[in-house]
Amino acid sequence: MPNIEVAGKSYETDEEGYLVNLADWNTDVANYMAQTENITMTDQHWEVVNFLREYFEEYQIAPAVRVLTKAIGKKLGAEKGNSEYLYGLFPYGPGKQACKIAGLPKPTGCI
Amino acid sequence: MADIVAPAYRTIPIIPALIPGAMEGKGPFVASEKINEAIGFPGQLVEDWHDKAIAKMGELLNKYRSFRVFMDACVHCGACTDKCHYFIGTQDPKNMPVARQDLMRSVYRRYFTIPGKLFPKLVGARDLTREVLDEWFNYYHQCSECRRCSVFCPYGIDTAEITMAAREILDSIGYGQKYSNEIIGKVHKIGNNLGLPGPALNDTLEGLEEDVKDATGIDIRFPIDVKGAEVLLVTPSADFFAEPHIESLIGYAKVFHATGTSWTLSSLASEAGNFGMFIGNYDQLRKIALRIREAALELGVKRIVVGECGHAWRVAYSFWNTLSGVGGGAGEVDRFAQMLQKQLDHRYKQPTHICEFTWDMIERKALTFDKSKNDKHIITFHDSCNVARGSRMGDLPGGQFEIPRNIIKAVANNFVEMAPNTTREQTFCCGGGGGVLTDDLLELRVKGALPRMEVLKQSVDEHGVNFMATICAICKAQFTKVLPIYGFDRKMVGGVHQLVSNSIELGQK
C-alpha cells in the first residue's frame, strides 16, 4: 500500500489516498489531504469535516447527504443547509472528498 | 481524475474510428487480500492460477450449458459491434462485444475444442498467458452486463453471462475486483452495500420523518423491523443515503401512507442490491438473497416489495424464486423456502416492484395527484438495463416499459420520449452498471455515458427536457456524477417515485 509523508511522519493510505487507519488522523493529515484535492481549508470546511468525524464516531459510517445538510443548516444557518453549499466547498462531491479529508473510509455502494 | 473530460458528441452516430489499446490497462483496482478472504476467495493470485483457471472454466462449461453454446455459436457477423456504449465511447476495438467475448473464446478453443488443441493458430486459439489473464481483468471490467448487444445478436448470445463467467474465474484464482468484492463483504458483515449499521439507519429514518413532517405537515412513518407488517420493502441502501435516491424513498413512504398499507423496512435486509450477480458467483448471489428470506420469515410479512433498483429487480424477478422461495419454484426439501411460500399472500405478485404497487393503486383510484406540482419538469424516462432486458412488470409483455411511464403520466403533465432506438429493450446503459460504479473506472463511466448523453442532449434541445427519471440506484448515482461533465445539471436525474412524491395528495383518501 502507498504511504504519505506529512510533517516527517509516514501514514498508510489506500490506492485512492484514503487513510487506512482511522486513528492516524490529525489536522496536519487533513490539510495535506485537502491540498491533494486542491482545496484550501477554511472554517466552513472544518465545520463539515468536524461534523463528519463526530458522526462517524457515533455511528461508524459517514452521515447520509441529507443528514449532513440538515446538521450544517442547523449549525450555520438554513441558507447553508443544502447540497449546493456542500458542493461549493467540496466540488468532487461532499460525501467522498470531505470523507477523505476527515480521514474516514470512502463510502461506496450505489452512490 | 479531475481532468477527465467528456468525449465529443458524434455528428452521425455510427461506428466510431478505432483507437486500438485506448483502454488498455485502465481496469479497476484489484481486490486486496483482506477483501477477498472476507468473502471466501483466495487472497491474491494463486501460484497455479493457469491450471485453476482452466479447471474453473471447464467446471462452468459443464455447469452452464448456455455458456458452452455462447462459446461455440458466435459466427462473427458483427451485428453487436456498434451496440455497446463502452465501445462507442472508448473507441477501443476490444470493447466491441464480439471482441471482448473473443478474449475468452480464443482460450476456450485452445483448451476445450479439438481443432484448437491440434492447430491453435489456424483457429485463433490462444494459450492462457499472464498477458491474456490481465486482458481479461481489464476488459471484463469494461462491460456493464447490460445485454444491449444481446438484443441484436442473431444467435441470442448473452454477453453478460460471458463477462460473469470471466469474473467468476478471476475470483476463483484470487484476481477479483476491489469495488464489487468489498461491497459484498459489507453486505455480509453489516447488512447492506453501504455498510450502514442499524443505529445509523434508524437515525436517518427518524430524520426523514421529521423532514417530511416539516414539508407536508403530515406524520409519514418510515417503519423498520415491525413484526406483523403486511409489506416488507427491500430497497437499495443508496435510498437511505444518497441524493436523489432518498427522494424516491420518501415517495414510497407517501404511497404506503396514502393507501393505508402497513409496511416495514428491515435492518437485516436493508439492501435490495445483489452484487453476487455482477461477479457471476451463484453462492454469493444466493447467500445475499437469503437475507431477505430470513427477514421476511422473522417479520411475518405477507408481501415483498422491491424499491427502485435495476439489478435487484432482475435478481428478484428472475432468480428469487429458486434462490430463496419468494414466488413459486422452491425446492421440495427446502424447508424455509416452503415456509415462506406458505406465509406469503399469493393473491399478489411475489415479489412486487414498487412501480407495480403504485400503478395498481393508481388504477384502483386509491391515489390522487396534483399533477401541476410537477409542471416545472419536462420529463423523459431512461429505461434501466436490468429492468428492461432482464425482467418484466405487470401482466402484459412490455409491462416493465409501460408501468413506469404510466406512473409518470399519471403524476405529471409533461412527458416526452427519447429516441426510440435508445429506449425500452434497446435502451443504453447509464455507463455505471454491473459493478463498474467506482471512481477508479471514472474515465470508462464518462465515455460509456456518451450515447445516452447524446440522446438526452437531443431531447433537451428539441423538447426542453429538464428531468430524466429512472428506477435504478446505479443509474441515479452514475448520472449525478457524469451529467455535469457533459454540461448538464446533476439534479436533472431523479427517481420515478420522486415525481410521485412531488404531486401525491396526502390525507384526502
Chai-1 contact restraints between the chains, C-beta under 6 A:
chainA,res_idxA,chainB,res_idxB,connection_type,confidence,min_distance_angstrom,max_distance_angstrom,comment,restraint_id
A,E15,B,F29,contact,1.0,0.0,6.0,A-B,restraint_1
A,Y59,B,P199,contact,1.0,0.0,6.0,A-B,restraint_2
A,Y59,B,A200,contact,1.0,0.0,6.0,A-B,restraint_3
A,Q60,B,P197,contact,1.0,0.0,6.0,A-B,restraint_4
A,I61,B,G195,contact,1.0,0.0,6.0,A-B,restraint_5
A,I61,B,L196,contact,1.0,0.0,6.0,A-B,restraint_6
A,I61,B,A200,contact,1.0,0.0,6.0,A-B,restraint_7
A,A64,B,T204,contact,1.0,0.0,6.0,A-B,restraint_8
A,A64,B,F241,contact,1.0,0.0,6.0,A-B,restraint_9
A,V65,B,E243,contact,1.0,0.0,6.0,A-B,restraint_10
A,R66,B,I246,contact,1.0,0.0,6.0,A-B,restraint_11
A,V67,B,T204,contact,1.0,0.0,6.0,A-B,restraint_12
A,V67,B,G207,contact,1.0,0.0,6.0,A-B,restraint_13
A,S83,B,E243,contact,1.0,0.0,6.0,A-B,restraint_14
A,G109,B,N193,contact,1.0,0.0,6.0,A-B,restraint_15
A,G109,B,L194,contact,1.0,0.0,6.0,A-B,restraint_16
A,G109,B,S237,contact,1.0,0.0,6.0,A-B,restraint_17
A,G109,B,A238,contact,1.0,0.0,6.0,A-B,restraint_18
A,C110,B,P236,contact,1.0,0.0,6.0,A-B,restraint_19
A,C110,B,A238,contact,1.0,0.0,6.0,A-B,restraint_20
A,C110,B,A473,contact,1.0,0.0,6.0,A-B,restraint_21
A,C110,B,I474,contact,1.0,0.0,6.0,A-B,restraint_22
A,C110,B,A477,contact,1.0,0.0,6.0,A-B,restraint_23
A,I111,B,A238,contact,1.0,0.0,6.0,A-B,restraint_24
A,I111,B,F241,contact,1.0,0.0,6.0,A-B,restraint_25
A,I111,B,A242,contact,1.0,0.0,6.0,A-B,restraint_26
A,I111,B,A477,contact,1.0,0.0,6.0,A-B,restraint_27
